[in-house]
Every structure is written in C-alpha cells, then in structure tokens.
Amino acid sequence: MEHHHHPEASAGQPARQPAKERKRIGDRGDFFLNRIQGEAGVNISACYQCERCTNACPVSHYMDIKPHQVMRYIQLGWREELLKSATIWVCLSCEMCTTYCPNEVDVAETINHLRNIAAQSSVAPEYESLAVFHQTFLDVLRTSGRVNEIRLMSAYYSKLNILKEKMKDGSLKDEILVGMSLLRKGRLKLLTPRSRAIKELQKAHHRISGEMD
Amino acid sequence: MKLSFYPGCSLEGMANDYARSISAVFTELEIDLVEIADWTCCGATAAHSLSQSMSVLLPARNLAAAEKMGRDIVSPCAMCFNRLRFSQQMIQKKLFDIPWSVTGDIQVHDMTRFFAEPRMIASIKERVVKPLVGLKVVCYYGCQMVRPPKITGYTDYENPQTLDRIATAVGAEVIDWSYKSTCCGASIGIARRQIGESLAGRILEKAGQAGAQAIVVSCPLCQSNLDILQKDRPEKRIPVFYFTELLRLGFNKITDPQWFKMHFTDPVPLLRAKHFL
C-alpha cells in the first residue's frame, strides 16, 4: 500500500494520520457470497443481523468474528479475514445457531464450509492446534479405517508445536496423568481392529478426486 | 426384530464398557443385533471440518453395507448417528455422488429413540426387577443427537424426552432441567482445555443445582467429558451413567461394583447408599 507523505509533518507539525482504509460494500463484488451460497447450499443473503446465532453460541466469547458477523463478512466478500479467523476453528458444530436462526440460515454449515476452504488454502489458521487435531484424526483414520484413541493422541502430542504449546501452558503433566488413569482403568486399548474396508475407501476417495482406475 | 449395529470407534476404546452394556441389554431384551461388516469410522468432526467428500463417503460406505444386509441401523453414538443421517440425506437429495450403490432408504435410529418407543418401554418395564426408586437423575442429550432437527428428525429438540422416558421406565426419579442439550465442548478440550472445562463445568454445576444425584447420557464423548472433568470439584462430584448401565442395574444384572471401574467419578458409594448394589 502506498503511504502519502504529508508536507506538514516535515515542518514540525504533528503528522496527520492517513484515513483508515475502509472496505466498502461490493468492493469485491458478490463472487464470494455467491460461491459460498452455492457450495454450502445456504441462503446467506437472508441474514438480517438479528444476532440470534451469536446469542445461542456457547463459545462466541472465544471468537474474534462472532457468528452473525461471519454472515456479514461473507456478504461483503471479506474472505481472508474469515479464513484466518479463530472463529472457524473454535466453532464446536453444536448446531445451536442453525437451529435457532429465525430465517433458516444454516450458520453452522456456513462456518463448517469456511473450515473446508481454509484447510485447502494457503492461509495459516489462527488456532493452529484445533486444525492440527482434526488433521491428525483424519491421518489416523486414513491408515486404519477406524480411530484408535492411543494412536490419535500419541500422533497429536508428537507434533512439535503441540508439545511446545502444552509445555508452555503447563497442561502437559496433567494430561499425561489423565492418560495414565485412562490406561489403568481400561478405557484405552492399545490394539483395536482395523477395518478391511479401508482399501475400498481410499479407492473411492481417489475417484472423487478425479483419478479413474 | 433384526437390526444392524454400527458401534463407532469410541465403543472399541474409551467407551468399551458402554459397548458391553449395550450388547447385554439387547440380549436381555431378545433383539437380534448384527454388527455391520468391516464398518469404518464416521469421520466425526474432523471429516466434515476438513473435507466434505470424506464426510459423505465414510458414512455412505456403512450405509451401503447395512443396506446389503437389509437391516435398519441402530447407532449408540450421537456423532455417528448424526453423520450417518447427514450422509443419507446428501445421497437422497442427490447432492453427492458416491461409488457404491446406496438408496438411503433404510432407517437410521439413534439408540435412545429406539428404546423410548412405547413397545420397547413396555418391554423394559417387564424386565425391571430392581426399580431404581429414589435415584434422582437428570438426562443429558448433548448436541449431535438432537440438532440440527432437519438432520436428526427430532421435533422436541429443545426439551428431548427419550432418555427421560427410559430412566423413568427403570424407576429413577427424573428431574427436569434446562441444560439437556447444551454443548459439553466435544473434543475442543484436547486443544483448548480451558474452553472444554468451562463448558463441561457449567453442565455439572447446573445438574447439581437441579438436585440430581447422577447424570444419564448416551453419547460416549459427553460421558467422557462430564465424567473426567470433575477432579476440580471434589465435594460436588456427580456420577455419569450410560443409560444402558441404568437398565442393567434395574434388570439386576450388575451386582459387582467392579463393573464401574472405568468411571472416573465413582458411582459405587451412591449405588450402595441406595441399596442398588
């Protein structure tokens, strides 16, 4: 972005702040809105900002962009802000917003779809650990068709960033203790059956990704 | 009656006690339950968060296998149930193409609704030999079993009744409360512990305020969260039962306190005080 230099500033006068760049409605057209509406099958244009979704959300407190604002951002085409937000990873998919929207806007599905887009984009997630957890879950699932909790948790904790974070906030020791109790109580199983259908699934996934066999 | 059973991953690990109590209850009620061959994970939150195609494909493979068996599916896990129904609707509405032959015509039951049908309630009542009289419980449904109603088919999603009916049938005193379907935090606690603890903590707090001596659940993840995240409340600990455990107590099939060894919040003192053990 180009900064304009004010002549007064060099003459000992206090520098005038350049007007904050404002994004106007329609700056980016309605491509993003139309895309999300088509892909997610949600009528986002119907949102009239009543904030029922945000009031129903159990974790809106932890969100940087509140659910009703997410709808507005999409209407305005503010893609990058949404994809890098904490909101899309904090969302629990508890479906309160969707259930209580008076205009039947599927807010949870919209946020879910933004997660899908973010996962495929180059934008680094704000809440990395939550994105990493989902990714680890799918990695374990892809190798055995089912998810064994010990494999999931050990794969998750062996990620360097996660381990560092857990050590920094002091939760590591506590969580190891819980893990040991789970083992002792027989709630964690080292070996659980694999699904023989995994090959079939991998093949199906390849086909959906456009690879014919 | 013949049904196919889709256990889901939790029932092989964290909730293996739930799995054992389910198969025992179905045997006791003389219902033929056959596990879906080579079932795969439903994908849970991870699949629908990262890849829509995985979130439809994974349950679709299980639907296809159940259709081949010609049996309706019963699902004990709220998340699996929700994902199966979601995938089924995507297939029915022709919104997604999958490489298996599936019509989506078989029924997917969540296990609580199956047991709460009048016929099953009557069958349960016939077998209760040790009614849990005086046991004050609240029933906790969580999210995925009831919401969104267009997927789950629940019409009383604000005040669901299936677990309430089952717990009443086994003789427990069911207390009405406002947190039946407030989110427990699901897996968020793994990555963001303080969020998970605050959500589960509020539900435990409200259950205590309602006067409940125990919480009844059907979802493995809800059970884990509510049962495990109680160590900071030593004076106010409240056991969290799977509803199938209550059924088996009522049928007088659990007499050994060792059964409850997988619980973090030990229910044995409460059950002893009530003379149920």
Interface residues (C-beta under 8 A of the other chain):
Chain A: G41 P58 V59 Y62 V90 L92 S93 C94 E95 M96 T98 T99 D106 A108 N112 H113 R115 N116 A119 Y127 S129 L130 V132 F133 H134 Q135 F137 L138 L141 G145 R146 V147 N148 E149 I150 M153 Y156 D169 S171 V178 S181 L182 K185 G186 R187 L188 K189 T192 P193 S195 R196 A197 I198 E200 L201 K203 A204 H205 R207 I208 S209
Chain B: C9 S10 E12 G13 M14 A15 N16 D17 D38 W39 T40 C41 G43 A44 T45 A46 A47 H48 S49 L50 S51 Q52 S53 M54 L57 L58 R61 A65 L95 I98 P99 W100 C143 Q144 R147 P148 P149 Y157 T182 C183 G185 A186 S187 I188 I190 A191 R192 R193 I195 L199 I228 K261 M262 H263 F264
